[in-house]
Each structure stands twice: as structure tokens, then as C-alpha cells.
Amino acid sequence: MAENYWEGFRWMNEPGSWSFEQNSLRLLTDGETDFWRVTEHDFIQDNGHFFFREVPGTFDVLLRFSGTYRDLYDQAGLMLRVNETNWIKAGIEWVDGLPKASVVVTRDFSDWSIRDLPETPANFWIRARRGRDHVELSYSTDALRFEMLRVAYFPPATFLQVGPMAASPKGRGFEVSFDPPSFPGW
């Protein structure tokens, strides 16, 4: 049963439509959802969908997902969160009709970095390596070759909330599917 793969996970901002199919979590994002704090737009949004579990200490996590992005800023990926003012989201964000590898690091204020992708990948992998006071984020389109996106300071914490996230800041919603996150070495 798929739910066993997701044991210990719970929702922050549960979407209106979601299910488990085989091992995957499938959902349709609700419209006008996002994670963002202040920078450039002078607003705070903390209503995106986040399916997480608490993870202690230092760790590696790998997440595979795919989506049918269509509207500006449709996004899906991996989130690591201490609280509402300290979090990271990394994955794909749809910008001007194109997929971008994306990272937002928030420590009171959000910052955003993106990298062009040549096409929308059928599957996308995000890997995060949590150190004592930092996170290293890499991505892959084939699970063989990973490219580093960012190393960012991230405050020490006993536990982080870790798991898939998705949001549709400007759109009506899109479909996304996540495999259960893996924690190599656990």
C-alpha cells in the first residue's frame, strides 16, 4: 500500500485534490498558493502545499517528481523548513513559458535563483545535503549526473521538516506526482 511509503508525513496546507497511486503522491495544486516572504513584492505567502516529516541532524535526501506546469510560477520540488521564516524550496518553477531549475532560500526574507533547463524533463530529481549550518542543493534530469544549484547558509536546528512542496501563485493549479523521498544512508 502506497501510504506505507509515506508513513510519518503530514500536510501543511492540504490541497483540495490529492491521492496515493502505487508508490506516488499525486496532487492538483490549489490556485493562488505560494511560499514567499517580503522581498520585491512586499507580501508574505505561506499557503503552498507541503507534505513533510521531521528529520533530525545532518542528512541527504533525494526527491523525484514530475509535473504538468502551465501557468506563470507553477512550482514543485523539495522543501526543508525550520519554521515560517526559515525555509528552502528547490525544484522546477515555470517562468515565461519555460521550465527553470529554481531555489528560494528564506531567512526572514526570500531570495530566488534560477537556471535555464533545455526542456521540461519527464522526471526531475532534487538532492539536498544538510550540514550543521548549511544545505547543498543539486538537480538531475536522469538521476546519474547531478549539477549543483546552490550552497546556502541554513540555521542549525535539531529537526527540519522535509518533503515535497507544490504551489500555483498565478494559475488555477496543475498536476504533479512525487515519489517518496529517499534518505540514503538511513
C-alpha positions as CSV (number, residue, x, y, z in Angstrom):
1,M,0.0,0.0,0.0
2,A,1.4,3.4,-1.0
3,E,0.6,5.0,2.3
4,N,3.3,2.9,4.0
5,Y,6.0,4.6,1.9
6,W,4.7,7.9,3.3
7,E,4.4,6.9,6.9
8,G,5.0,9.8,9.3
9,F,4.3,12.5,6.7
10,R,1.6,15.1,7.3
11,W,0.2,18.1,5.4
12,M,0.8,21.8,5.8
13,N,-1.9,23.4,3.6
14,E,-3.5,20.2,2.3
15,P,-4.6,20.6,-1.3
16,G,-8.3,20.0,-2.3
17,S,-7.4,17.1,-4.5
18,W,-4.7,14.5,-3.8
19,S,-4.2,10.7,-3.7
20,F,-1.7,7.9,-3.5
21,E,-1.3,5.9,-6.7
22,Q,1.0,3.0,-6.3
23,N,4.0,4.5,-4.5
24,S,3.5,8.1,-5.7
25,L,1.8,11.1,-4.1
26,R,-0.3,12.8,-6.8
27,L,-1.9,16.2,-6.3
28,L,-3.6,19.1,-8.1
29,T,-2.4,22.3,-6.6
30,D,-4.9,24.9,-5.5
31,G,-4.8,28.2,-7.3
32,E,-3.1,31.3,-5.7
33,T,-0.8,29.3,-3.5
34,D,2.8,30.1,-2.8
35,F,5.7,30.2,-0.4
36,W,7.4,33.7,-0.3
37,R,8.4,36.3,2.2
38,V,8.6,40.1,1.5
39,T,11.4,40.6,-1.0
40,E,10.4,42.7,-4.0
41,H,6.7,42.1,-3.6
42,D,6.2,43.2,0.0
43,F,3.9,40.3,0.8
44,I,4.1,37.1,2.7
45,Q,2.6,33.9,1.3
46,D,2.8,30.7,3.3
47,N,-0.1,28.7,1.8
48,G,1.6,26.4,-0.7
49,H,1.2,22.7,-0.3
50,F,3.9,20.9,1.8
51,F,3.8,17.2,2.7
52,F,6.5,16.6,5.3
53,R,8.1,14.6,8.1
54,E,10.5,15.7,10.7
55,V,14.1,14.7,10.0
56,P,16.9,15.0,12.7
57,G,20.5,16.1,12.4
58,T,22.6,16.1,9.2
59,F,21.3,14.0,6.2
60,D,21.0,13.6,2.5
61,V,17.6,13.5,0.8
62,L,16.6,12.8,-2.8
63,L,13.2,13.5,-4.3
64,R,12.0,12.6,-7.8
65,F,8.9,14.3,-9.3
66,S,7.2,15.4,-12.5
67,G,4.5,18.0,-13.3
68,T,2.4,19.5,-16.0
69,Y,3.4,23.1,-15.4
70,R,1.4,25.6,-17.4
71,D,0.9,29.0,-15.6
72,L,3.5,31.6,-14.5
73,Y,5.3,30.5,-11.4
74,D,3.8,27.0,-11.2
75,Q,6.3,25.2,-9.0
76,A,7.1,21.8,-7.5
77,G,10.0,20.3,-5.6
78,L,11.6,19.7,-2.2
79,M,11.2,21.9,0.9
80,L,13.3,22.0,4.0
81,R,11.8,24.1,6.8
82,V,12.6,25.2,10.3
83,N,9.7,27.5,10.7
84,E,7.7,30.2,8.7
85,T,10.7,32.5,8.5
86,N,13.5,29.9,7.7
87,W,13.0,27.5,4.8
88,I,14.3,26.4,1.4
89,K,12.3,25.2,-1.6
90,A,14.1,23.8,-4.7
91,G,12.8,22.2,-7.8
92,I,11.2,23.4,-11.1
93,E,9.4,26.7,-11.5
94,W,7.6,27.7,-14.7
95,V,8.7,31.2,-15.8
96,D,7.7,32.9,-19.1
97,G,6.6,29.6,-20.6
98,L,9.8,27.8,-19.8
99,P,11.0,25.4,-17.0
100,K,13.7,26.7,-14.7
101,A,15.7,24.9,-12.0
102,S,14.8,27.0,-9.0
103,V,15.9,27.6,-5.5
104,V,14.4,30.0,-2.9
105,V,16.2,30.4,0.3
106,T,14.3,32.3,3.1
107,R,15.8,33.6,6.2
108,D,13.2,36.3,7.1
109,F,13.4,37.5,3.5
110,S,13.2,35.3,0.4
111,D,15.8,35.2,-2.3
112,W,15.5,33.4,-5.6
113,S,17.9,31.9,-8.1
114,I,17.0,30.1,-11.3
115,R,18.8,28.2,-14.1
116,D,17.5,27.5,-17.6
117,L,16.5,24.0,-18.4
118,P,16.6,23.0,-22.1
119,E,13.2,21.4,-21.9
120,T,10.6,20.2,-19.4
121,P,12.0,17.0,-18.1
122,A,9.8,13.9,-17.8
123,N,11.3,13.4,-14.3
124,F,13.4,15.7,-12.2
125,W,15.5,14.9,-9.1
126,I,16.5,17.3,-6.3
127,R,19.1,16.3,-3.9
128,A,19.7,18.2,-0.6
129,R,22.6,17.6,1.7
130,R,22.0,19.1,5.1
131,G,25.1,20.0,7.1
132,R,25.3,21.5,10.6
133,D,24.7,25.1,9.3
134,H,24.2,24.8,5.5
135,V,22.3,23.0,2.7
136,E,23.8,22.0,-0.6
137,L,21.3,21.6,-3.4
138,S,21.8,19.7,-6.7
139,Y,19.5,18.6,-9.5
140,S,19.4,16.0,-12.2
141,T,17.2,15.0,-15.2
142,D,18.5,11.4,-15.3
143,A,19.4,10.5,-11.7
144,L,23.0,9.9,-12.9
145,R,24.6,13.4,-13.3
146,F,23.8,16.0,-10.7
147,E,24.6,19.7,-11.1
148,M,25.0,21.9,-8.0
149,L,22.4,24.7,-7.8
150,R,23.4,26.3,-4.6
151,V,25.1,26.1,-1.2
152,A,23.3,28.2,1.3
153,Y,23.7,29.0,5.0
154,F,20.8,27.4,6.9
155,P,20.5,27.8,10.6
156,P,21.3,24.9,12.9
157,A,18.2,23.1,14.2
158,T,17.6,19.8,15.9
159,F,14.9,18.8,13.4
160,L,13.9,20.0,9.9
161,Q,10.5,19.5,8.2
162,V,11.4,17.8,4.9
163,G,9.2,16.7,1.9
164,P,7.5,17.6,-1.3
165,M,6.0,21.0,-2.0
166,A,4.0,22.5,-4.8
167,A,2.2,25.7,-5.5
168,S,0.4,27.8,-8.2
169,P,0.9,31.5,-7.3
170,K,-0.7,32.9,-10.5
171,G,-2.6,29.9,-12.0
172,R,-5.6,27.7,-11.4
173,G,-3.5,24.7,-10.4
174,F,-1.5,21.9,-12.1
175,E,-0.9,18.2,-11.6
176,V,2.2,16.9,-10.0
177,S,3.4,13.5,-8.9
178,F,6.1,12.8,-6.3
179,D,7.9,9.5,-5.5
180,P,8.6,9.1,-1.7
181,P,11.8,11.0,-0.7
182,S,14.7,8.7,-0.1
183,F,17.3,9.3,2.6
184,P,20.5,7.5,1.5
185,G,22.4,6.1,4.5
186,W,19.3,5.7,6.7
